[in-house]
Amino acid sequence: MLVSQILKTKALQDVVTVSPTLSVAEAAKILSEKRIGTVVVSRDGKSADGILSERDIVRDIGVRGAGCLTNPVDTLMTTKLVTCGPQDAADSVLQKMTDGRFRHMPVLDGDSLIGVISLGDVVKAKLMELAMEKDALEGMIMGH
């Protein structure tokens, strides 16, 4: 299964981006309101300059206290992004996420941000793929 196929199964196609100058508190509010775990940080809404997750915010509060909430997002975001493209295989994305111990990955088509997939999205797609393979094998064995 390809990343492009996973993106098509997602209910919400819009990628939530925030400006690097937005405060961490405002980014946390967006995460809460939209019930998402990650936002892509983008200067123009089309590129991926960084990524900020709930975990990033919680960890920084634990280290520096609530004062970090007034800082701009770019002081906390991850800038060494691991991304994928629409033609990447789900297995390779799953491996990258597992190895890197992260749950969200921006999807880029060239330099353009076209989506974000989560570990849950990939696992769901893999489970659907396995179920289809199981049904096909059972059909072959039963002679259907």
C-alpha positions in Angstrom: 0.0 0.0 0.0 1.2 3.5 -0.9 1.1 6.7 1.1 -1.2 8.2 -1.5 -3.7 5.5 -0.9 -3.6 6.1 2.9 -4.2 9.8 2.3 -7.3 9.0 0.3 -8.8 7.1 3.2 -8.4 9.9 5.7 -11.6 11.8 6.4 -9.9 15.2 6.7 -7.6 16.2 3.8 -6.5 19.6 5.1 -3.2 19.8 6.8 -3.1 22.0 9.8 -0.1 24.3 9.7 1.0 27.1 12.1 3.4 30.0 11.7 6.8 29.7 13.3 6.1 32.9 15.2 2.8 31.6 16.8 3.1 31.1 20.5 3.3 27.6 21.9 0.2 28.3 23.9 -1.7 29.2 20.7 -0.4 26.1 19.0 -1.6 24.0 22.0 -5.0 25.5 21.7 -5.2 24.6 18.0 -4.1 21.0 18.8 -6.8 20.8 21.4 -9.6 22.4 19.4 -8.9 20.2 16.3 -8.3 17.1 18.4 -5.0 16.4 16.7 -1.6 15.5 18.0 0.7 17.4 15.7 0.9 20.6 13.6 3.2 21.2 10.8 5.1 24.5 11.2 5.2 26.4 7.9 6.1 30.0 6.9 3.8 29.9 3.9 1.3 27.1 4.5 2.8 25.1 1.7 6.2 24.0 2.9 7.2 22.0 6.0 9.7 24.0 8.1 9.2 22.0 11.2 6.7 19.9 13.3 5.3 20.4 16.8 3.6 17.7 18.8 1.7 17.5 22.0 4.6 15.5 23.4 7.1 18.3 22.5 5.0 20.8 24.5 4.5 18.6 27.5 8.2 17.7 27.7 9.2 21.4 27.5 6.8 22.3 30.2 8.3 19.5 32.3 11.8 20.9 31.8 11.3 24.7 31.7 7.9 25.2 33.3 4.8 26.9 31.9 6.8 30.0 30.9 7.7 28.2 27.7 4.1 28.6 26.5 4.8 32.2 25.6 7.7 31.3 23.4 7.3 31.1 19.6 6.7 27.7 18.1 10.1 27.8 16.3 11.9 27.6 19.6 10.3 24.2 20.3 9.6 22.6 16.9 11.5 19.7 15.4 13.4 21.0 12.4 15.1 17.8 11.2 12.0 16.4 9.6 11.6 12.9 8.4 9.1 13.0 5.6 7.7 10.7 3.0 6.2 11.1 -0.5 2.9 9.9 -2.0 4.7 7.0 -3.8 6.4 5.6 -0.7 5.3 2.2 0.6 3.5 2.0 3.9 6.0 -0.5 5.2 8.9 1.9 4.8 6.9 4.7 6.5 6.1 2.4 9.4 9.7 1.4 9.7 10.9 5.1 9.8 8.3 5.9 12.4 9.2 3.0 14.5 12.9 3.6 14.3 12.6 7.3 14.9 10.0 6.8 17.7 7.6 9.4 16.3 3.9 9.1 15.4 3.3 11.7 12.7 5.0 12.3 9.3 4.6 15.1 6.8 3.9 14.0 3.2 5.7 16.0 0.6 5.2 16.0 -3.1 8.5 17.7 -4.1 8.7 20.6 -1.8 4.9 21.0 -1.3 3.2 19.7 1.8 0.2 17.6 0.8 -0.7 15.7 4.0 0.3 14.3 7.3 0.0 10.6 8.1 0.0 9.1 11.6 1.2 5.8 12.9 -2.5 5.0 13.4 -3.3 5.7 9.8 -0.5 3.4 8.6 -1.5 0.6 11.1 -5.1 0.8 10.0 -4.1 0.6 6.3 -1.9 -2.4 7.0 -4.7 -4.2 8.9 -7.1 -3.6 6.0 -4.5 -4.9 3.6 -4.0 -8.0 5.8 -7.7 -8.6 6.0 -8.0 -8.5 2.2 -5.1 -10.9 1.8 -6.7 -13.3 4.4 -10.0 -13.2 2.6 -8.3 -13.9 -0.8 -6.4 -16.8 0.6 -9.5 -18.2 2.2 -11.3 -17.9 -1.1 -8.6 -19.7 -2.9 -8.5 -22.5 -0.3 -12.3 -22.9 -0.3 -12.4 -22.7 -4.1 -14.5 -19.5 -4.4 
